Amino acid sequence: MAAPAEMTSRDISGKFIMNKTLSDDSDEILRLQGVSWFTRKAIGMATLYLAIKHFTEDGIEHVDIEQTITGGIKGTNEHRILDWTERTHEDHVFGPVFSKSRRVSLDEVEKEWLKKDWSLAESLVDGKIIYTTAKSDTSKSGKTWSTEQVWGFEQVNGEKRYTRHVFFVGPKDEIVTIRLVYDYGESILVHYMFLWCPNR
């Protein structure tokens, strides 16, 4: 389902589901992050749901994302504070991670893959888009990787979609670029909870 016409990156609060048909395959990124074959295959067969809460506190934007994955896989939650302060996070899939986020103009984005195709004005607030980075805490995890992402809206097959462009660098400087595309729908998680409710 397309994102609402009035939705902009000023407030991306809502419920989304990853469209696996329209999204690029993320398996190679997961492999280079050291995720096991079994977990990667389980993730590949599962469906990913996002519940996003986007708000401003003390003049600073926050984007809290609760991920739910079918098939009994524990989701990874994201808490992005757009103040460009590096924070640590212990992720059960990726291990210890450093991340930081902010808004930037597209001219400030260095990687061409990250800055392309953001023609919809809804992606920008005061001329700036959401830009976020993450990297492994190698000293604790023994893994080395980094990723940059830009979040916004694109026209995909004639419909407005929430998307993320991902630029990933692996342990041997392998570069992987993918686009993730999401369907919008307030009823998505309600449907999921109905299907998986243990008391049914």
Backbone as CSV, one residue per row, in Angstrom:
resi,resn,N_x,N_y,N_z,CA_x,CA_y,CA_z,C_x,C_y,C_z
1,MET,0.838,-1.181,0.000,0.000,0.000,0.000,0.883,1.245,0.000
2,ALA,0.492,2.236,-0.771,1.256,3.470,-0.858,1.178,4.253,0.442
3,ALA,2.207,5.065,0.707,2.184,5.955,1.863,1.161,7.061,1.612
4,PRO,0.561,7.597,2.674,-0.423,8.666,2.506,0.162,9.864,1.767
5,ALA,-0.665,10.508,0.973,-0.204,11.647,0.181,0.346,12.753,1.069
6,GLU,-0.249,12.912,2.275,0.159,14.007,3.154,1.375,13.675,4.011
7,MET,1.847,12.434,4.014,2.965,12.042,4.869,4.271,12.579,4.315
8,THR,5.078,13.184,5.194,6.409,13.661,4.831,7.410,13.133,5.851
9,SER,8.682,13.381,5.606,9.698,12.906,6.554,9.720,13.736,7.828
10,ARG,8.880,14.763,7.919,8.745,15.490,9.178,8.125,14.605,10.242
11,ASP,7.278,13.661,9.802,6.649,12.706,10.728,6.337,11.428,9.973
12,ILE,7.183,10.412,10.152,6.974,9.128,9.476,6.329,8.112,10.420
13,SER,5.662,8.612,11.463,4.970,7.712,12.392,3.947,6.874,11.637
14,GLY,3.905,5.596,11.953,2.948,4.710,11.306,3.435,3.277,11.338
15,LYS,2.717,2.430,10.665,3.052,1.007,10.604,3.357,0.641,9.161
16,PHE,4.459,-0.091,8.988,4.941,-0.441,7.660,5.317,-1.916,7.616
17,ILE,5.325,-2.457,6.425,5.793,-3.818,6.204,6.784,-3.798,5.046
18,MET,7.912,-4.489,5.195,8.870,-4.514,4.098,8.287,-5.270,2.911
19,ASN,8.350,-4.649,1.750,7.897,-5.284,0.522,9.079,-6.040,-0.066
20,LYS,9.080,-7.348,0.092,10.231,-8.156,-0.311,10.363,-8.241,-1.825
21,THR,9.263,-8.041,-2.537,9.316,-8.061,-3.994,10.004,-6.818,-4.532
22,LEU,9.703,-5.665,-3.948,10.259,-4.407,-4.426,11.623,-4.097,-3.813
23,SER,11.937,-4.685,-2.651,13.215,-4.427,-1.984,14.331,-5.280,-2.573
24,ASP,15.555,-4.784,-2.471,16.722,-5.576,-2.856,17.044,-6.598,-1.763
25,ASP,17.726,-7.652,-2.142,18.077,-8.721,-1.204,19.173,-8.242,-0.246
26,SER,18.946,-8.434,1.050,19.920,-7.994,2.060,20.792,-9.141,2.578
27,ASP,20.693,-10.328,1.990,21.397,-11.486,2.529,22.915,-11.292,2.543
28,GLU,23.469,-10.675,1.501,24.925,-10.500,1.444,25.400,-9.571,2.552
29,ILE,24.619,-8.547,2.857,24.974,-7.666,3.966,24.970,-8.441,5.280
30,LEU,23.936,-9.230,5.492,23.855,-10.017,6.726,25.030,-10.983,6.832
31,ARG,25.421,-11.592,5.711,26.554,-12.524,5.719,27.840,-11.805,6.121
32,LEU,28.057,-10.633,5.549,29.267,-9.886,5.857,29.252,-9.322,7.278
33,GLN,28.071,-9.214,7.871,27.976,-8.799,9.270,28.185,-9.964,10.229
34,GLY,28.392,-11.152,9.683,28.662,-12.309,10.518,27.423,-13.028,11.016
35,VAL,26.260,-12.747,10.401,25.027,-13.442,10.790,25.068,-14.864,10.233
36,SER,24.686,-15.834,11.042,24.787,-17.238,10.650,23.875,-17.572,9.472
37,TRP,24.246,-18.630,8.753,23.446,-19.084,7.615,22.023,-19.386,8.048
38,PHE,21.864,-20.078,9.153,20.525,-20.449,9.624,19.676,-19.206,9.897
39,THR,20.247,-18.227,10.595,19.502,-17.008,10.909,19.181,-16.231,9.647
40,ARG,20.122,-16.179,8.705,19.871,-15.465,7.446,18.738,-16.099,6.667
41,LYS,18.702,-17.414,6.631,17.624,-18.084,5.898,16.285,-17.862,6.581
42,ALA,16.285,-17.872,7.903,15.047,-17.620,8.641,14.553,-16.204,8.375
43,ILE,15.477,-15.240,8.382,15.108,-13.852,8.095,14.595,-13.725,6.670
44,GLY,15.228,-14.443,5.742,14.819,-14.384,4.345,13.405,-14.887,4.117
45,MET,12.963,-15.826,4.934,11.610,-16.369,4.789,10.578,-15.610,5.607
46,ALA,11.049,-14.771,6.515,10.137,-14.075,7.426,9.618,-12.778,6.802
47,THR,8.649,-12.189,7.482,8.101,-10.888,7.096,8.448,-9.880,8.186
48,LEU,8.928,-8.711,7.769,9.371,-7.684,8.704,8.339,-6.567,8.790
49,TYR,7.928,-6.261,10.023,6.978,-5.179,10.289,7.666,-4.088,11.094
50,LEU,7.343,-2.840,10.792,7.870,-1.700,11.529,6.719,-0.906,12.141
51,ALA,6.861,-0.548,13.406,5.962,0.403,14.055,6.809,1.605,14.424
52,ILE,6.602,2.724,13.748,7.462,3.895,13.879,6.759,4.987,14.682
53,LYS,7.485,5.520,15.645,7.038,6.679,16.411,8.053,7.791,16.202
54,HIS,7.639,8.846,15.532,8.520,9.961,15.181,8.032,11.188,15.940
55,PHE,8.899,11.757,16.774,8.469,12.869,17.612,9.647,13.804,17.878
56,THR,9.331,14.974,18.411,10.351,15.959,18.770,10.321,16.191,20.265
57,GLU,11.484,16.159,20.882,11.616,16.375,22.329,12.757,17.360,22.570
58,ASP,12.462,18.440,23.260,13.463,19.488,23.515,14.109,19.972,22.223
59,GLY,13.278,20.060,21.181,13.745,20.574,19.903,14.540,19.603,19.062
60,ILE,14.667,18.339,19.491,15.452,17.332,18.775,14.541,16.206,18.296
61,GLU,14.685,15.823,17.045,13.876,14.743,16.484,14.316,13.383,17.006
62,HIS,13.329,12.542,17.288,13.549,11.150,17.658,12.750,10.266,16.709
63,VAL,13.347,9.161,16.289,12.629,8.161,15.503,12.825,6.815,16.195
64,ASP,11.764,6.342,16.869,11.802,5.047,17.552,11.084,4.023,16.677
65,ILE,11.758,2.922,16.407,11.204,1.906,15.506,11.204,0.553,16.201
66,GLU,10.027,-0.008,16.335,9.878,-1.349,16.893,9.684,-2.329,15.747
67,GLN,10.606,-3.279,15.628,10.536,-4.259,14.550,9.935,-5.564,15.058
68,THR,9.064,-6.128,14.263,8.469,-7.430,14.555,8.697,-8.330,13.351
69,ILE,9.187,-9.542,13.593,9.491,-10.471,12.508,8.709,-11.756,12.727
70,THR,8.072,-12.251,11.683,7.341,-13.507,11.791,8.303,-14.674,11.919
71,GLY,7.786,-15.825,12.304,8.606,-17.028,12.380,9.364,-17.192,13.672
72,GLY,9.007,-16.422,14.696,9.643,-16.584,15.994,10.996,-15.926,16.131
73,ILE,11.357,-15.030,15.191,12.640,-14.342,15.246,12.457,-13.028,16.004
74,LYS,13.297,-12.785,16.967,13.202,-11.553,17.733,13.592,-10.364,16.868
75,GLY,12.767,-9.313,16.886,13.031,-8.131,16.091,14.119,-7.262,16.704
76,THR,14.713,-6.408,15.874,15.718,-5.448,16.313,15.087,-4.073,16.356
77,ASN,15.121,-3.414,17.504,14.538,-2.081,17.622,15.580,-1.012,17.330
78,GLU,15.121,0.091,16.761,15.988,1.213,16.438,15.519,2.440,17.199
79,HIS,16.455,3.168,17.787,16.147,4.421,18.473,17.111,5.471,17.935
80,ARG,16.631,6.238,16.985,17.470,7.237,16.326,17.167,8.626,16.888
81,ILE,18.202,9.311,17.345,18.087,10.686,17.825,18.900,11.554,16.868
82,LEU,18.250,12.499,16.218,18.867,13.215,15.115,19.671,14.427,15.599
83,ASP,20.665,14.160,16.446,21.523,15.221,16.961,23.001,14.983,16.667
84,TRP,23.300,13.946,15.878,24.663,13.596,15.445,25.576,13.250,16.619
85,THR,24.987,12.714,17.676,25.764,12.202,18.808,25.911,10.695,18.661
86,GLU,27.140,10.197,18.786,27.349,8.758,18.655,26.884,8.050,19.919
87,ARG,26.088,7.000,19.734,25.563,6.234,20.860,25.848,4.753,20.635
88,THR,25.906,4.007,21.713,26.137,2.567,21.632,24.823,1.821,21.796
89,HIS,24.777,0.653,21.196,23.578,-0.182,21.261,23.997,-1.639,21.197
90,GLU,23.426,-2.450,22.052,23.701,-3.897,22.052,22.590,-4.584,21.275
91,ASP,22.923,-5.055,20.082,21.933,-5.668,19.202,22.082,-7.184,19.250
92,HIS,20.962,-7.890,19.439,21.042,-9.345,19.598,21.397,-10.055,18.298
93,VAL,21.239,-9.395,17.153,21.606,-9.984,15.864,23.005,-9.544,15.447
94,PHE,23.292,-8.238,15.556,24.538,-7.686,15.032,25.610,-7.450,16.087
95,GLY,25.263,-7.609,17.355,26.224,-7.380,18.415,26.314,-5.910,18.796
96,PRO,27.404,-5.506,19.480,27.567,-4.109,19.891,27.748,-3.204,18.669
97,VAL,27.007,-2.087,18.660,26.977,-1.196,17.503,27.083,0.254,17.965
98,PHE,27.816,1.074,17.199,27.809,2.523,17.364,26.919,3.112,16.270
99,SER,26.112,4.108,16.605,25.286,4.744,15.584,25.112,6.225,15.885
100,LYS,24.819,6.995,14.844,24.483,8.400,14.994,23.650,8.831,13.784
101,SER,22.827,9.871,13.994,21.866,10.280,12.969,21.696,11.797,12.970
102,ARG,21.276,12.310,11.832,20.991,13.734,11.703,20.259,13.968,10.382
103,ARG,19.857,15.217,10.160,19.369,15.619,8.848,20.506,16.315,8.100
104,VAL,20.574,16.064,6.791,21.580,16.699,5.948,20.941,17.097,4.622
105,SER,21.539,18.051,3.952,21.133,18.334,2.577,21.704,17.244,1.677
106,LEU,21.095,17.039,0.524,21.602,16.007,-0.387,23.008,16.351,-0.876
107,ASP,23.346,17.623,-0.910,24.705,18.019,-1.313,25.752,17.556,-0.302
108,GLU,25.330,17.345,0.951,26.260,16.885,1.983,26.470,15.376,1.947
109,VAL,25.628,14.660,1.230,25.747,13.203,1.132,26.813,12.873,0.100
110,GLU,27.813,12.098,0.494,28.939,11.826,-0.390,28.661,10.708,-1.390
111,LYS,27.999,9.647,-0.961,27.803,8.491,-1.821,26.649,8.743,-2.811
112,GLU,26.938,8.540,-4.084,25.929,8.792,-5.114,24.698,7.910,-4.919
113,TRP,24.906,6.653,-4.491,23.783,5.749,-4.279,22.812,6.294,-3.225
114,LEU,23.341,6.965,-2.225,22.501,7.462,-1.145,21.743,8.724,-1.529
115,LYS,22.237,9.493,-2.478,21.627,10.784,-2.790,20.717,10.745,-4.013
116,LYS,20.676,9.617,-4.715,19.910,9.549,-5.955,18.427,9.243,-5.697
117,ASP,17.580,9.701,-6.607,16.151,9.347,-6.695,15.271,9.940,-5.602
118,TRP,15.748,10.940,-4.874,14.893,11.574,-3.859,14.202,12.795,-4.459
119,SER,13.422,12.562,-5.509,12.772,13.667,-6.217,11.521,14.171,-5.512
120,LEU,10.931,13.353,-4.624,9.721,13.772,-3.929,10.055,14.783,-2.834
121,ALA,9.352,15.896,-2.839,9.596,16.940,-1.834,9.316,16.439,-0.424
122,GLU,8.465,15.408,-0.307,8.101,14.877,1.004,9.294,14.266,1.748
123,SER,10.379,13.975,1.041,11.561,13.393,1.689,12.352,14.426,2.482
124,LEU,12.151,15.701,2.179,12.969,16.762,2.752,12.172,17.626,3.720
125,VAL,12.827,18.056,4.778,12.290,19.053,5.702,13.294,20.187,5.753
126,ASP,12.856,21.359,5.342,13.771,22.513,5.259,14.995,22.159,4.425
127,GLY,14.758,21.395,3.347,15.830,21.041,2.429,16.744,19.936,2.896
128,LYS,16.367,19.240,3.991,17.248,18.207,4.540,16.525,16.875,4.694
129,ILE,17.291,15.795,4.542,16.771,14.428,4.587,17.372,13.691,5.790
130,ILE,16.745,12.600,6.207,17.248,11.826,7.347,18.435,10.962,6.894
131,TYR,19.547,11.121,7.600,20.791,10.405,7.301,21.272,9.738,8.584
132,THR,21.585,8.459,8.511,21.973,7.726,9.715,23.117,6.772,9.406
133,THR,24.005,6.584,10.370,25.137,5.683,10.192,25.194,4.687,11.351
134,ALA,25.810,3.559,11.080,26.055,2.566,12.129,27.336,1.821,11.784
135,LYS,28.028,1.358,12.824,29.228,0.561,12.602,29.411,-0.385,13.781
136,SER,30.059,-1.471,13.515,30.301,-2.467,14.554,31.283,-1.931,15.591
137,ASP,31.090,-2.353,16.833,32.076,-2.097,17.887,33.055,-3.267,17.839
138,THR,34.049,-3.142,16.987,34.947,-4.256,16.684,35.671,-4.774,17.913
139,SER,35.996,-3.887,18.839,36.737,-4.303,20.027,35.938,-5.286,20.880
140,LYS,34.612,-5.210,20.787,33.770,-6.113,21.567,33.238,-7.291,20.756
141,SER,32.919,-7.048,19.492,32.277,-8.086,18.678,33.255,-8.890,17.836
142,GLY,34.434,-8.319,17.546,35.368,-8.982,16.647,34.945,-8.879,15.192
143,LYS,33.896,-8.121,14.911,33.405,-7.935,13.539,33.686,-6.507,13.097
144,THR,33.846,-6.341,11.780,34.123,-5.015,11.237,33.212,-4.749,10.049
145,TRP,32.355,-3.789,10.198,31.479,-3.359,9.118,30.923,-1.972,9.437
146,SER,30.426,-1.289,8.412,29.793,0.006,8.610,28.691,0.191,7.578
147,THR,27.738,1.042,7.907,26.641,1.290,6.981,26.187,2.735,7.081
148,GLU,25.804,3.284,5.952,25.165,4.590,5.882,23.791,4.398,5.255
149,GLN,22.808,5.129,5.755,21.463,5.037,5.206,20.864,6.426,5.051
150,VAL,20.026,6.569,4.036,19.199,7.752,3.864,17.760,7.290,3.751
151,TRP,16.866,7.944,4.493,15.459,7.543,4.557,14.578,8.634,3.949
152,GLY,13.562,8.209,3.197,12.631,9.183,2.640,11.530,8.506,1.850
153,PHE,11.025,9.198,0.836,9.931,8.683,0.024,10.316,8.746,-1.446
154,GLU,9.896,7.716,-2.175,10.133,7.648,-3.616,8.872,7.195,-4.327
155,GLN,8.829,7.482,-5.612,7.818,6.888,-6.475,8.341,5.537,-6.924
156,VAL,7.664,4.478,-6.514,8.054,3.119,-6.898,6.862,2.484,-7.599
157,ASN,7.050,2.135,-8.863,5.957,1.590,-9.676,4.718,2.487,-9.631
158,GLY,4.977,3.800,-9.663,3.880,4.747,-9.731,3.218,5.073,-8.404
159,GLU,3.757,4.543,-7.289,3.168,4.801,-5.981,4.215,5.367,-5.031
160,LYS,3.763,6.248,-4.122,4.647,6.828,-3.125,4.940,5.797,-2.046
161,ARG,6.227,5.513,-1.832,6.637,4.506,-0.843,7.702,5.065,0.093
162,TYR,7.641,4.631,1.349,8.737,4.884,2.284,9.875,3.958,1.899
163,THR,11.079,4.505,1.731,12.221,3.693,1.308,13.469,4.078,2.106
164,ARG,14.442,3.184,2.055,15.758,3.448,2.628,16.808,3.035,1.606
165,HIS,17.782,3.914,1.385,18.956,3.558,0.592,20.069,3.196,1.560
166,VAL,20.714,2.066,1.320,21.735,1.547,2.230,23.058,1.398,1.484
167,PHE,24.119,1.938,2.077,25.482,1.784,1.557,26.281,1.074,2.638
168,PHE,26.678,-0.162,2.347,27.318,-1.025,3.344,28.754,-1.312,2.945
169,VAL,29.649,-1.294,3.943,31.049,-1.653,3.731,31.393,-2.807,4.668
170,GLY,31.882,-3.910,4.103,32.166,-5.109,4.869,33.575,-5.144,5.431
171,PRO,33.948,-6.258,6.051,35.244,-6.377,6.748,36.458,-6.300,5.830
172,LYS,36.289,-6.613,4.552,37.396,-6.517,3.599,37.119,-5.432,2.571
173,ASP,36.387,-4.402,3.013,36.030,-3.253,2.171,35.076,-3.627,1.033
174,GLU,34.362,-4.739,1.214,33.319,-5.077,0.253,32.228,-4.005,0.307
175,ILE,31.733,-3.585,-0.825,30.672,-2.582,-0.880,29.386,-3.220,-1.410
176,VAL,28.314,-3.050,-0.666,26.999,-3.550,-1.075,26.008,-2.394,-0.962
177,THR,25.261,-2.150,-2.029,24.226,-1.118,-1.994,22.868,-1.757,-2.249
178,ILE,21.896,-1.410,-1.418,20.552,-1.936,-1.598,19.529,-0.847,-1.308
179,ARG,18.323,-1.043,-1.837,17.193,-0.194,-1.492,16.132,-1.061,-0.828
180,LEU,15.626,-0.589,0.306,14.544,-1.263,1.009,13.263,-0.465,0.791
181,VAL,12.195,-1.149,0.430,10.915,-0.514,0.096,9.841,-1.058,1.025
182,TYR,9.005,-0.167,1.555,8.011,-0.556,2.556,6.593,-0.208,2.111
183,ASP,5.664,-1.107,2.429,4.243,-0.825,2.278,3.751,-0.133,3.543
184,TYR,2.771,0.750,3.382,2.177,1.436,4.514,0.821,0.834,4.823
185,GLY,0.485,0.713,6.133,-0.848,0.233,6.483,-1.065,0.197,7.975
186,GLU,-2.046,0.969,8.461,-2.338,0.996,9.897,-2.845,-0.342,10.402
187,SER,-3.390,-1.182,9.525,-3.963,-2.453,9.974,-2.970,-3.595,9.957
188,ILE,-1.741,-3.330,9.508,-0.773,-4.408,9.314,-0.480,-5.159,10.602
189,LEU,-0.105,-4.439,11.669,0.284,-5.117,12.900,-0.897,-5.757,13.599
190,VAL,-2.071,-5.155,13.448,-3.259,-5.775,14.021,-3.495,-7.130,13.373
191,HIS,-3.336,-7.184,12.053,-3.495,-8.444,11.340,-2.442,-9.446,11.791
192,TYR,-1.198,-8.997,11.938,-0.129,-9.878,12.380,-0.426,-10.452,13.766
193,MET,-0.839,-9.584,14.689,-1.109,-10.030,16.052,-2.249,-11.033,16.085
194,PHE,-3.228,-10.850,15.203,-4.337,-11.798,15.144,-3.853,-13.164,14.677
195,LEU,-2.982,-13.155,13.670,-2.490,-14.416,13.131,-1.627,-15.180,14.114
196,TRP,-0.881,-14.440,14.982,0.107,-15.083,15.828,-0.253,-15.071,17.307
197,CYS,-1.468,-14.640,17.636,-1.874,-14.597,19.040,-1.913,-15.997,19.633
198,PRO,-1.169,-16.286,20.706,-1.091,-17.637,21.243,-2.383,-18.088,21.935
199,ASN,-3.282,-17.155,22.200,-4.519,-17.514,22.900,-5.674,-17.763,21.967
200,ARG,-5.417,-17.740,20.655,-6.520,-17.987,19.711,-7.019,-19.418,19.843
